[in-house]
């Protein structure tokens, strides 16, 4: 559900230990989230001012496995909206 993803992204908090632990996960799943152009522009503006999401995106860009998964999905770290761990898999939501 789009609203659940947006709500989770708005309330997510990423700390250094969480980001470091993700570097060792064996599976990365890229989940595309589709927005209409006007909503996409609003999401861009909201993310641009969010230091927490920027730190998460920077950590994701530095990880070779995550970067490779994003590239295969024709995306990049600047389009990560949310990341969630489930067991040994990291789900990375991109728009």
C-alpha positions as CSV (number, residue, x, y, z in Angstrom):
1,X,0.0,0.0,0.0
2,X,1.4,3.4,-1.1
3,X,0.3,5.2,2.0
4,X,1.9,2.6,4.3
5,X,5.2,3.0,2.5
6,X,5.1,6.8,2.7
7,X,4.1,6.7,6.4
8,X,6.9,4.2,7.2
9,X,9.4,6.4,5.3
10,X,8.3,9.5,7.2
11,X,8.8,7.8,10.6
12,X,11.8,5.6,9.9
13,X,15.0,6.2,11.9
14,X,18.4,4.9,10.8
15,X,21.3,4.8,13.2
16,X,24.9,3.9,12.5
17,X,24.7,0.4,14.0
18,X,21.6,-0.4,11.9
19,X,23.3,0.8,8.7
20,X,26.5,-1.1,9.5
21,X,24.5,-4.4,10.2
22,X,22.9,-4.2,6.8
23,X,26.2,-4.4,5.1
24,X,26.4,-8.1,6.1
25,X,23.0,-9.2,4.9
26,X,23.1,-11.8,2.1
27,X,20.0,-10.7,0.2
28,X,18.8,-7.4,-1.1
29,X,15.4,-7.0,-2.6
30,X,14.6,-3.8,-4.5
31,X,10.9,-2.9,-4.3
32,X,9.8,-0.2,-6.9
33,X,7.1,2.3,-5.7
34,X,5.3,4.1,-8.4
35,X,4.1,7.7,-8.1
36,X,2.4,10.0,-10.4
37,X,4.7,12.9,-11.5
38,X,3.2,15.5,-9.1
39,X,3.5,13.1,-6.1
40,X,7.0,12.1,-7.2
41,X,8.0,15.8,-7.1
42,X,6.6,16.2,-3.6
43,X,8.5,13.1,-2.5
44,X,11.7,14.5,-4.0
45,X,11.2,17.7,-2.0
46,X,10.4,16.0,1.2
47,X,13.4,13.6,1.0
48,X,15.8,16.5,0.0
49,X,15.3,18.0,3.4
50,X,15.5,14.8,5.5
51,X,19.0,14.3,7.0
52,X,18.0,10.8,8.3
53,X,17.1,9.5,4.8
54,X,20.2,11.2,3.3
55,X,22.4,9.3,5.8
56,X,20.7,6.1,4.9
57,X,21.1,6.8,1.1
58,X,24.8,7.5,1.6
59,X,25.3,4.3,3.5
60,X,23.5,2.4,0.8
61,X,25.6,4.0,-1.9
62,X,28.8,2.8,-0.1
63,X,27.7,-0.8,0.0
64,X,28.7,-2.8,-3.1
65,X,25.9,-5.4,-2.9
66,X,23.2,-2.8,-2.4
67,X,24.6,-0.6,-5.2
68,X,24.7,-3.6,-7.5
69,X,21.1,-4.5,-6.7
70,X,20.0,-1.0,-7.3
71,X,21.8,-0.9,-10.6
72,X,20.2,-4.1,-11.8
73,X,16.8,-2.5,-11.0
74,X,17.9,0.6,-13.0
75,X,17.8,2.8,-9.9
76,X,20.2,4.4,-7.6
77,X,20.7,5.4,-3.9
78,X,19.2,8.9,-4.4
79,X,15.8,7.2,-5.2
80,X,15.7,5.1,-2.0
81,X,12.6,6.0,0.0
82,X,12.8,3.4,2.7
83,X,14.8,0.3,3.8
84,X,13.5,-2.4,6.0
85,X,15.2,-5.6,7.2
86,X,13.3,-8.9,7.5
87,X,15.5,-11.7,8.7
88,X,18.5,-11.9,6.4
89,X,16.9,-9.9,3.6
90,X,17.0,-6.1,3.2
91,X,14.0,-4.6,1.3
92,X,15.0,-1.4,-0.4
93,X,12.0,0.7,-1.6
94,X,12.8,2.9,-4.5
95,X,10.8,5.4,-6.5
